[in-house]
Amino acid sequence: MDRLLHRGPYAIKQEEEFETKSRKRVTWGKLIGLDEHFTLGDKWLAGGLFAWSTIWFIVFLAGSIWNLIHPWPIEIWSNFWYFVAIGLPIFFAVVTGFWFTWGGIRDMREFFRRLRKERVNVLDNGMVINHQNLNEARTPHPESIT
């Protein structure tokens, strides 16, 4: 099983290096959950979402405290909720619609480009014989040829 899952003495060096990294400092990135698998764009997006949530939490706290001290009139509340509940969602719906469309088309083109280059490994059929993946065998196993 260890050989099949590449654990212990069968571990791949890259995975060993990942497991043995020490985590000494606590940073905002680690707090958010960023690691070496994030691209620069992913890091900006995750950081932006964290900042967005933090900003709205601060707005909530400040608005609650301010409203306890000096309640706002109905006109201010209606303008606030018009902006927050209608304006911002429409803006972000349009932006993310274009963003996802552009990214989806770009990724689909990349997918088909890679698919054209893909070479099929006839041994890679998902079977495991004698505790070894068939696609890792040097020569075809006699039991796998039918």
N, C-alpha and C positions, 0 to 999 in steps of 0.2 A: 504494500500500500504506500509506503514511503517513497518508493521508486516511482510509482504511478503519479503521486502528487508532488514529486520533486522536493521532498523534505529530508532533513537529516543529512546523511552522507551523499544523497542524490540531489541536494539543493543546487539550484542554479546560482552562480556567483552574484549576479545582479540582485537577486532576492535576498541573499545572505547579507550583502552590504546594506540593503534597505532595513533589514531587521536589526542590525547591530548599531545603527546610528544612535548616538546619545542625544537626549533632549535636555539641554542644560538651561536655556533661557526661555522665559515665557514672553511671547511677543503678541501683538495684535493679530498677526497672521495665524499663529497657532491657536489663539483664542477663538478666532472665526472658524478655524478648521482647515486652513490652507496647508498644502504640502507640495512636494516636488512634482506631483502629477498635474498641478494646475498650470495652464498657460498664462501668459501675461494678461490676456483678455479675461480669462476666468478669474484671475486675482482681482482685477478691476471690478468685475461684475459682482463678485462675492463681497468685496469691500464696500462697493456702492450700496448693495442691499443692506448690509449691516449698518452703514451710515444712515441710510433712509429710515430704517426702523428706529434707530437711536434718535434721529431728529424728531420724528413724530412722537416718540415717547416724551421727549423734552417739551414739545409743543403741548402735549396733553397735560404734563405736570404744571407748566407755566400757566396755561389757560385755566386749569382747575384752581390754582392758588389765586390768580388774578380775579377770577370770578367769585371766589369766596370773599375777597376783600372788597371788590367793587363790581357788582354784577353788570354784564353787558346788556345793552338794549337789543330788542328783537331784530332790528335792521342789521346790526353787526353780526349777529348769529346767522341770519339768513345769507348774508354775503359770504361769511366764512364757509358755511356748508355748501353753498353754490359752487365755490371754488374747489373745496376739498372733495365733495361727493359727485360733482358733475364735470367741472373743468379738468382737473388732474386725470381722472380716469379716461376721458376722451383723448387727451393729449397722449397719454401713455399707450392707449390702444392703437392709435395711429402709428406712433413711433415703433412699438414692438411688432405691429403688423408688417411694416416695411422691413424691419430688422430680420424677422423670422423668414419672410419671403426671400430676401436677399441671401441669408445664410443657408436656407433650405436648397435654393437653386445652386448655390456654390458647392455645398456638400454633396448634392446629388451628382453634379458634374464630376467631382472628385471620386465619388463612389464608382461611377461607370468607367472612369479612366483607370482606376485600380482594378476593376473587374476585368477589363480587357487584358491587363498584364498578368492576371492570376493564372497560375499553373496548378493543375489538379495533381494531388498526390494519391495514387490509386490505393496506397496502403492505409490512408487515413479514412477509415470507415467507422471509427468509434469503438472498435472491438479491442479487448485486452486479452492476450493469450500469454500464459506463463508469466503473469505479473508484469507485462510490458505492453506499452501502447504499440500497436502495429506500425504506426508511422515513424516510430523511433527505431525499428528493426533495420539492420543493415541489409538483409536479404529477405525476400518474402517468406513468411512462415508457411510450411507445407499445409497446415490445417486451414490457412486462410485462402488458399487457392481452390476454387471450386469450378 
